[in-house]
Amino acid sequence: MARCRHRRRAARLPEGAEIDVSFFSLFRFFLTWWGALILGALDSSLFFFVPFGTDAVVVYLCARRPSLFWLYPLLTTAGSIAGASVLSSTTRADGFVIVGDDSEGFPAGAEVEVWLYA
């Protein structure tokens, strides 16, 4: 039986080409158990939507560490419940206040403009 030998060659980027690694490091964060928890919370919000994102993360984490197969779905579910509870607290409000970009909030007793829900 003949053995196959593979040679490794270094790949070079073309002149002036750059790789933005910040996206990949952010994506890699979601492939941890903390990421599964936070992805579950974000997925239950109205602002962040990744179809089958939580399912893919759970499958990946279970394949990477099979001894903790029971933990990853629970973490994702806990994150979803936490995210849904934050979302439901905003729906129980009668209105909202817009705070400027350069402000950290308002002092106690300050008059503010409140936008009421219809």
C-alpha positions as CSV (number, residue, x, y, z in Angstrom):
1,M,0.0,0.0,0.0
2,A,1.5,3.3,-1.0
3,R,1.6,6.2,1.4
4,C,0.5,9.6,0.4
5,R,2.7,12.5,1.5
6,H,1.3,16.0,1.8
7,R,3.5,19.0,1.7
8,R,2.7,22.1,3.4
9,R,3.2,25.3,1.6
10,A,2.9,28.8,3.0
11,A,0.2,30.8,1.4
12,R,0.9,34.5,0.7
13,L,-1.5,37.3,0.4
14,P,-1.3,39.5,-2.6
15,E,0.4,42.9,-2.1
16,G,-1.8,45.3,-0.2
17,A,-4.4,42.6,0.9
18,E,-5.5,42.6,4.5
19,I,-7.5,40.3,6.6
20,D,-9.9,41.7,9.2
21,V,-9.6,39.3,12.1
22,S,-11.9,41.2,14.5
23,F,-14.9,39.6,12.8
24,F,-13.5,36.1,13.1
25,S,-12.6,36.6,16.8
26,L,-16.2,37.9,17.5
27,F,-17.6,34.9,15.6
28,R,-15.4,32.6,17.6
29,F,-16.7,34.0,20.8
30,F,-20.2,32.6,20.0
31,L,-18.6,29.1,19.8
32,T,-18.1,29.0,23.6
33,W,-20.5,28.2,26.4
34,W,-20.7,31.9,27.2
35,G,-21.5,32.5,23.5
36,A,-24.3,30.0,23.6
37,L,-25.9,31.8,26.6
38,I,-25.5,35.2,25.0
39,L,-26.6,34.0,21.5
40,G,-29.8,32.6,23.1
41,A,-30.5,36.0,24.7
42,L,-29.8,37.9,21.5
43,D,-31.8,35.5,19.4
44,S,-34.9,36.2,21.5
45,S,-34.7,39.9,20.9
46,L,-36.2,41.8,18.0
47,F,-32.9,43.3,16.9
48,F,-30.7,40.2,16.4
49,F,-31.9,37.3,14.2
50,V,-29.8,34.4,13.0
51,P,-31.8,31.5,11.6
52,F,-30.7,28.2,13.1
53,G,-27.8,30.1,14.8
54,T,-28.5,28.7,18.3
55,D,-29.1,25.2,16.8
56,A,-25.7,25.3,15.0
57,V,-23.9,26.5,18.1
58,V,-25.4,23.7,20.3
59,V,-24.5,21.0,17.7
60,Y,-21.0,22.4,17.4
61,L,-20.4,22.5,21.1
62,C,-21.9,19.1,21.7
63,A,-19.6,17.6,19.0
64,R,-16.6,19.4,20.5
65,R,-17.2,18.2,24.0
66,P,-19.7,15.2,24.1
67,S,-19.5,14.8,27.8
68,L,-21.4,18.1,28.3
69,F,-24.1,17.4,25.7
70,W,-26.8,18.2,28.2
71,L,-25.4,21.5,29.3
72,Y,-25.4,23.5,26.0
73,P,-29.1,23.3,25.2
74,L,-29.9,24.4,28.8
75,L,-27.5,27.3,28.5
76,T,-29.1,28.4,25.2
77,T,-32.6,28.0,26.7
78,A,-31.6,30.0,29.8
79,G,-30.2,32.8,27.6
80,S,-33.5,32.8,25.6
81,I,-35.6,33.1,28.7
82,A,-33.4,35.9,30.0
83,G,-33.6,37.8,26.7
84,A,-37.3,37.3,26.5
85,S,-37.8,38.6,30.0
86,V,-35.8,41.8,29.2
87,L,-37.9,42.2,26.1
88,S,-41.2,41.7,28.0
89,S,-40.2,44.3,30.6
90,T,-40.1,46.9,27.8
91,T,-43.5,45.9,26.6
92,R,-45.0,46.5,30.1
93,A,-43.9,50.1,30.1
94,D,-46.3,52.9,29.2
95,G,-43.7,54.8,27.2
96,F,-40.0,55.5,26.7
97,V,-37.4,58.3,27.1
98,I,-34.7,59.1,24.5
99,V,-31.3,59.8,26.1
100,G,-28.8,61.7,24.0
101,D,-25.5,60.1,22.8
102,D,-23.4,62.4,25.0
103,S,-25.5,61.8,28.1
104,E,-25.4,59.0,30.7
105,G,-28.9,59.6,31.9
106,F,-30.9,62.2,33.9
107,P,-30.6,63.2,37.5
108,A,-33.4,62.2,39.9
109,G,-36.4,64.6,39.6
110,A,-35.4,66.1,36.3
111,E,-38.1,66.9,33.8
112,V,-37.9,64.7,30.7
113,E,-39.9,64.2,27.5
114,V,-41.7,60.9,27.6
115,W,-43.0,59.2,24.4
116,L,-46.2,57.3,25.3
117,Y,-47.2,54.1,23.6
118,A,-50.5,54.4,21.8
